[in-house]
Amino acid sequence: MSTKDVKITFHTLIQRMWGQNNVIGNNEQPFFLVGKVLDYIGNIKSKDKMQKFYDLRDKKFCFIDFVYKTDIDETDVVYSGVFKSARSDFRPNLINKRTGNERKNPKEISEGDIEKTHFLVKLSKRDNEVYLFMEKNFMGVSPTVFVNYITRFTNSYLQHIDEKRNFSIQKTDIMMNNFLTEVERLSRTITAEVYFDKKLLGSEALNFSNRTVSLKRDLILTAKASTKESITEFGIDVWNKMQHQDSPISRVRIKGIDENDNAVLLDTSFFCRQEFITAELDADTGEVNSTQLLSRLQKLAKDF
């Protein structure tokens, strides 16, 4: 039986209240409402499946095919499920790897190959956190799309119970190691690259023209240490600034030398915790065995 090592990324889900002028952090709380939203999605009947569809870019769409609720203990509950996504309006000819022969694709132009993305949400009253464990599938659904999808159906759920949304839903990445700790371990920091959103150009700080549509999303500030000097403190200051609410900094990359004179690259985008789960593949379709993967995902979440 063929198997696949499925990469799982770790996140938390929070809700940030609108119109709050409190101290940073006081207007955030775990997004426990996601449980009721997932229940709401799961209760949509099969015959109304299209109500769950959510359009993505490039003629793609996705939806939660199913979601199951499981009580771990008296404080923690998990919701595990599968996203299905596909791309329509694309049906090139098929080619046989063994013979090189091509044939017409029998699918309709409105059909697309299904990509599955498995996920699990853990509501932990014990930790006062809402965790998201997500399969990393480049062709499927990303954690950002998950948040956008849930936001859409949070609106539907609140409308269903005659309430209005007064918060935004966001994810944070759970780091494998503490970025700041790794910076402090460097014997010398040589360069620091700070990534800013291009909207900073039109802010009061720089007051540039708003004609930034042709620019890539990020602007990069590169700071370099003088010969034999270190800019570790600068890197720490930038990291701390990045943690502030509404910080214009989206990413930090630091290059330095460790105590053994080895070159080290630290990048905040690399520090999302990841683990692998081995799951069997269906011999006919090549797809991951969803029952097995979700079962092992539940064990991972329970032990986390």
Helices and strands as residue ranges (DSSP letters): E 3-17, E 28-30, H 34-42, G 46-52, E 54-55, E 60-71, E 76-87, E 94-95, E 102-103, E 115-124, E 129-135, H 143-160, E 167-173, H 179-185, E 188-197, G 198-202, E 218-224, H 232-242, E 249-257, E 263-267, G 268-270, E 274-280, H 290-303
